[in-house]
């Protein structure tokens, strides 16, 4: 299968844009991120494995890129992308939980942050995460299980991580 980056852009621009908007929460930033994702895709084209779907690959590149962009902006932007939207106004009693979550997120590596985003925010299964991150399902399960004891109880119960509608599932074509 011959892959042309222009064809990939035309075909997957919308999906990549929606992914970037869901994480960055700003259309202008997302549009800029999409351009950066496709530039990164061009430079990393040689690392693309043909057994993976181009959508899976681009979805992974977009997720990593947007999370890194948020982390570079500041930890507040990163937290806003992961917190539930209806938690904007927390009661006094919830503030310690929110602070626990902020400390938890700040201590994660980029790989761990990607796993948390895909599993707890996006609600992907271990199998779907394995496909996106190009790891085995067993490895994904082990890494997420290792994060569970570190996460504050509301995160484990998914009360503070903002759920989003299931993304367009990156499937092999």
GUDORO-834604 format. One record per residue (C-alpha): residue in one letter; x, y, z. Coordinates in steps of 0.001 Angstrom, whole numbers, plus 524288, in hexadecimal, padded with zeros to 5 digits. Example, Ala and Ser with C-alpha at 12.3 -4.5 7.8 and 13.67 -1.06 7.14 Angstrom:
2
<r residuo="A" xx="8300C" yy="7EE6C" zz="81E78"/>
<r residuo="S" xx="83566" yy="7FBDC" zz="81BE4"/>
***
This chain:
173
<r residuo="X" xx="80000" yy="80000" zz="80000"/>
<r residuo="X" xx="80641" yy="80CBA" zz="7FB89"/>
<r residuo="X" xx="803E0" yy="817D8" zz="804F2"/>
<r residuo="X" xx="803D5" yy="825F0" zz="800A3"/>
<r residuo="X" xx="80456" yy="83038" zz="80B60"/>
<r residuo="X" xx="7FB39" yy="8392E" zz="803B9"/>
<r residuo="X" xx="7F146" yy="82E48" zz="802A6"/>
<r residuo="X" xx="7F2C2" yy="82B69" zz="8112F"/>
<r residuo="X" xx="7F05E" yy="839BC" zz="81445"/>
<r residuo="X" xx="7E42E" yy="83A58" zz="80BF1"/>
<r residuo="X" xx="7DEDF" yy="82DBA" zz="81169"/>
<r residuo="X" xx="7E21B" yy="82F59" zz="81FDA"/>
<r residuo="X" xx="7E2EB" yy="83E02" zz="82226"/>
<r residuo="X" xx="7D54B" yy="83E54" zz="82839"/>
<r residuo="X" xx="7D7D8" yy="83343" zz="831C2"/>
<r residuo="X" xx="7E4F5" yy="838E6" zz="835D9"/>
<r residuo="X" xx="7DEC8" yy="84661" zz="83757"/>
<r residuo="X" xx="7D3D3" yy="840FE" zz="83FFD"/>
<r residuo="X" xx="7DDDC" yy="839EE" zz="84857"/>
<r residuo="X" xx="7E5DC" yy="84653" zz="849DF"/>
<r residuo="X" xx="7D9D1" yy="84E8D" zz="84D1D"/>
<r residuo="X" xx="7D585" yy="844A2" zz="85752"/>
<r residuo="X" xx="7E294" yy="84602" zz="85E47"/>
<r residuo="X" xx="7E61C" yy="85437" zz="85BB2"/>
<r residuo="X" xx="7D83A" yy="859C3" zz="85C75"/>
<r residuo="X" xx="7DB35" yy="8648D" zz="852E4"/>
<r residuo="X" xx="7D8C3" yy="86407" zz="8443F"/>
<r residuo="X" xx="7E425" yy="86CE5" zz="84096"/>
<r residuo="X" xx="7EDC1" yy="86549" zz="84908"/>
<r residuo="X" xx="7E855" yy="85893" zz="843BB"/>
<r residuo="X" xx="7E9E1" yy="85CF6" zz="8359D"/>
<r residuo="X" xx="7F7F5" yy="860BB" zz="83852"/>
<r residuo="X" xx="7FA20" yy="853C7" zz="83F37"/>
<r residuo="X" xx="7F490" yy="84C5D" zz="8338E"/>
<r residuo="X" xx="7FEA4" yy="852C6" zz="82AC4"/>
<r residuo="X" xx="8095A" yy="84F27" zz="8347D"/>
<r residuo="X" xx="8044B" yy="84137" zz="83578"/>
<r residuo="X" xx="804FE" yy="83F7C" zz="826C2"/>
<r residuo="X" xx="8129F" yy="8458F" zz="82662"/>
<r residuo="X" xx="81692" yy="83BCE" zz="830EB"/>
<r residuo="X" xx="80FF1" yy="83120" zz="82901"/>
<r residuo="X" xx="817FC" yy="834B6" zz="81D0A"/>
<r residuo="X" xx="824A4" yy="83433" zz="824B7"/>
<r residuo="X" xx="820AF" yy="8277F" zz="82B6B"/>
<r residuo="X" xx="81B11" yy="82127" zz="81F50"/>
<r residuo="X" xx="82623" yy="8172A" zz="81EF9"/>
<r residuo="X" xx="8225F" yy="81241" zz="82C89"/>
<r residuo="X" xx="81453" yy="80F8C" zz="8287D"/>
<r residuo="X" xx="81171" yy="8010D" zz="8286F"/>
<r residuo="X" xx="808DE" yy="7FCBB" zz="81D46"/>
<r residuo="X" xx="801A6" yy="7F2F0" zz="825C2"/>
<r residuo="X" xx="7FC2D" yy="7FE56" zz="82D95"/>
<r residuo="X" xx="7F17D" yy="806AE" zz="82804"/>
<r residuo="X" xx="7F596" yy="8146A" zz="823DD"/>
<r residuo="X" xx="7EA7E" yy="81970" zz="82C6A"/>
<r residuo="X" xx="7EFB0" yy="8122D" zz="8384C"/>
<r residuo="X" xx="7FD2E" yy="817B2" zz="835E2"/>
<r residuo="X" xx="7F868" yy="825AB" zz="833D5"/>
<r residuo="X" xx="7EF65" yy="824C5" zz="83FAC"/>
<r residuo="X" xx="7FB04" yy="820D3" zz="84806"/>
<r residuo="X" xx="803AB" yy="82BA2" zz="84288"/>
<r residuo="X" xx="7F8CD" yy="835AA" zz="844D7"/>
<r residuo="X" xx="7F65F" yy="83128" zz="852C9"/>
<r residuo="X" xx="804B6" yy="831BD" zz="85671"/>
<r residuo="X" xx="8069A" yy="83EBD" zz="84FA6"/>
<r residuo="X" xx="7FB03" yy="84549" zz="85642"/>
<r residuo="X" xx="7FE77" yy="8400E" zz="863B1"/>
<r residuo="X" xx="80C62" yy="844E1" zz="8621F"/>
<r residuo="X" xx="80760" yy="85204" zz="85D70"/>
<r residuo="X" xx="7FEAA" yy="85333" zz="8696E"/>
<r residuo="X" xx="809B4" yy="84F16" zz="87250"/>
<r residuo="X" xx="8128F" yy="8593B" zz="86C06"/>
<r residuo="X" xx="80859" yy="86400" zz="86DC7"/>
<r residuo="X" xx="80698" yy="86107" zz="87C17"/>
<r residuo="X" xx="8010F" yy="856BC" zz="884DA"/>
<r residuo="X" xx="7F44A" yy="85E62" zz="88624"/>
<r residuo="X" xx="7F131" yy="85C69" zz="877C2"/>
<r residuo="X" xx="7F43B" yy="84E04" zz="878F5"/>
<r residuo="X" xx="7EB62" yy="84C96" zz="884C1"/>
<r residuo="X" xx="7E040" yy="853D4" zz="87DF4"/>
<r residuo="X" xx="7E107" yy="84A0C" zz="872D6"/>
<r residuo="X" xx="7DFCB" yy="83E93" zz="87C20"/>
<r residuo="X" xx="7D615" yy="84372" zz="88654"/>
<r residuo="X" xx="7C7A1" yy="841A7" zz="8841B"/>
<r residuo="X" xx="7C142" yy="84DD3" zz="87E88"/>
<r residuo="X" xx="7B6C4" yy="84E02" zz="88909"/>
<r residuo="X" xx="7C12B" yy="84F01" zz="893AD"/>
<r residuo="X" xx="7C435" yy="85D3E" zz="890C0"/>
<r residuo="X" xx="7BE74" yy="8616F" zz="89DBF"/>
<r residuo="X" xx="7C311" yy="85875" zz="8A88A"/>
<r residuo="X" xx="7BDD6" yy="85902" zz="8B63F"/>
<r residuo="X" xx="7C73E" yy="85B3C" zz="8C182"/>
<r residuo="X" xx="7C6CC" yy="84CA4" zz="8C49A"/>
<r residuo="X" xx="7CAEC" yy="848EA" zz="8B6C0"/>
<r residuo="X" xx="7D6CD" yy="851BC" zz="8B666"/>
<r residuo="X" xx="7DFF4" yy="847F2" zz="8BD30"/>
<r residuo="X" xx="7DBD2" yy="83D89" zz="8B351"/>
<r residuo="X" xx="7DEA7" yy="846B4" zz="8A819"/>
<r residuo="X" xx="7EBF3" yy="849E7" zz="8ADE4"/>
<r residuo="X" xx="7EEEA" yy="83B59" zz="8AF35"/>
<r residuo="X" xx="7EB97" yy="83991" zz="8A0ED"/>
<r residuo="X" xx="7F426" yy="84505" zz="89D03"/>
<r residuo="X" xx="7FFAA" yy="83F28" zz="8A471"/>
<r residuo="X" xx="7FD08" yy="831F1" zz="89E39"/>
<r residuo="X" xx="7FCD7" yy="8379A" zz="8906C"/>
<r residuo="X" xx="808E4" yy="83FF5" zz="892AF"/>
<r residuo="X" xx="810AB" yy="833E4" zz="8966D"/>
<r residuo="X" xx="80D77" yy="82C1A" zz="88A33"/>
<r residuo="X" xx="816A3" yy="82A09" zz="87ED2"/>
<r residuo="X" xx="811A5" yy="82D31" zz="8713F"/>
<r residuo="X" xx="80F65" yy="81EAB" zz="86EB6"/>
<r residuo="X" xx="80790" yy="81D3F" zz="87B48"/>
<r residuo="X" xx="7FFEE" yy="82994" zz="8784B"/>
<r residuo="X" xx="7FC6B" yy="8241E" zz="86AF5"/>
<r residuo="X" xx="7F79A" yy="8177A" zz="8713B"/>
<r residuo="X" xx="7EF79" yy="81EEF" zz="87B46"/>
<r residuo="X" xx="7E9A6" yy="82745" zz="87083"/>
<r residuo="X" xx="7E645" yy="81BD5" zz="867C1"/>
<r residuo="X" xx="7E10A" yy="8130C" zz="872A1"/>
<r residuo="X" xx="7DAD2" yy="81BC3" zz="87CC0"/>
<r residuo="X" xx="7D710" yy="827A6" zz="874C5"/>
<r residuo="X" xx="7D3F2" yy="821BD" zz="86783"/>
<r residuo="X" xx="7CF1F" yy="814C2" zz="86CBD"/>
<r residuo="X" xx="7D6A6" yy="80C59" zz="86310"/>
<r residuo="X" xx="7D834" yy="7FDEF" zz="86603"/>
<r residuo="X" xx="7E595" yy="7F80D" zz="868A1"/>
<r residuo="X" xx="7E524" yy="7F21F" zz="85B08"/>
<r residuo="X" xx="7E245" yy="7FF56" zz="854AF"/>
<r residuo="X" xx="7ED00" yy="805DD" zz="85CAC"/>
<r residuo="X" xx="7F670" yy="7FB22" zz="8589A"/>
<r residuo="X" xx="7F372" yy="7FDF8" zz="84A65"/>
<r residuo="X" xx="7F519" yy="80CAE" zz="84BF8"/>
<r residuo="X" xx="8019D" yy="80BE7" zz="853FC"/>
<r residuo="X" xx="8073D" yy="8002C" zz="84CC2"/>
<r residuo="X" xx="808FA" yy="7F84E" zz="85931"/>
<r residuo="X" xx="80377" yy="7EB1F" zz="85CAA"/>
<r residuo="X" xx="7F658" yy="7EAAE" zz="86397"/>
<r residuo="X" xx="7FD09" yy="7E3DC" zz="86EEE"/>
<r residuo="X" xx="8072C" yy="7EEC0" zz="87016"/>
<r residuo="X" xx="7FC80" yy="7F922" zz="86FE1"/>
<r residuo="X" xx="7F52A" yy="7F1E0" zz="87A8A"/>
<r residuo="X" xx="8014D" yy="7F0C2" zz="882FB"/>
<r residuo="X" xx="804BD" yy="7FF1B" zz="88175"/>
<r residuo="X" xx="7F6FC" yy="803A7" zz="884B4"/>
<r residuo="X" xx="7F65E" yy="7FA50" zz="89042"/>
<r residuo="X" xx="80321" yy="80022" zz="8954A"/>
<r residuo="X" xx="7FD13" yy="80DC1" zz="894BB"/>
<r residuo="X" xx="7F0C1" yy="80A06" zz="89C3A"/>
<r residuo="X" xx="7F6DF" yy="80A04" zz="8A9E9"/>
<r residuo="X" xx="7FD30" yy="8173B" zz="8A70D"/>
<r residuo="X" xx="7F0A1" yy="81DBF" zz="8A297"/>
<r residuo="X" xx="7E7E6" yy="824AE" zz="8AC57"/>
<r residuo="X" xx="7DB3F" yy="81D1A" zz="8AF25"/>
<r residuo="X" xx="7D28E" yy="82634" zz="8A6F3"/>
<r residuo="X" xx="7DB13" yy="82383" zz="89B1B"/>
<r residuo="X" xx="7DA1D" yy="814ED" zz="89D39"/>
<r residuo="X" xx="7CB55" yy="81692" zz="89DBC"/>
<r residuo="X" xx="7CC2B" yy="81FCC" zz="891F8"/>
<r residuo="X" xx="7C535" yy="82AA6" zz="89925"/>
<r residuo="X" xx="7CEC1" yy="83584" zz="895F3"/>
<r residuo="X" xx="7D415" yy="83173" zz="888C4"/>
<r residuo="X" xx="7CB5D" yy="8378D" zz="87E82"/>
<r residuo="X" xx="7C51F" yy="82D13" zz="87602"/>
<r residuo="X" xx="7C369" yy="8301A" zz="867BB"/>
<r residuo="X" xx="7BB40" yy="82981" zz="85D6B"/>
<r residuo="X" xx="7C250" yy="81DE3" zz="857B8"/>
<r residuo="X" xx="7CB9D" yy="822D2" zz="84D43"/>
<r residuo="X" xx="7CB43" yy="81D9E" zz="83FA1"/>
<r residuo="X" xx="7D130" yy="81069" zz="8424B"/>
<r residuo="X" xx="7DE44" yy="80F2D" zz="83B80"/>
<r residuo="X" xx="7DC85" yy="80287" zz="83418"/>
<r residuo="X" xx="7E4A6" yy="7FBC1" zz="829EF"/>
<r residuo="X" xx="7DFB4" yy="7FDED" zz="81C5A"/>
***
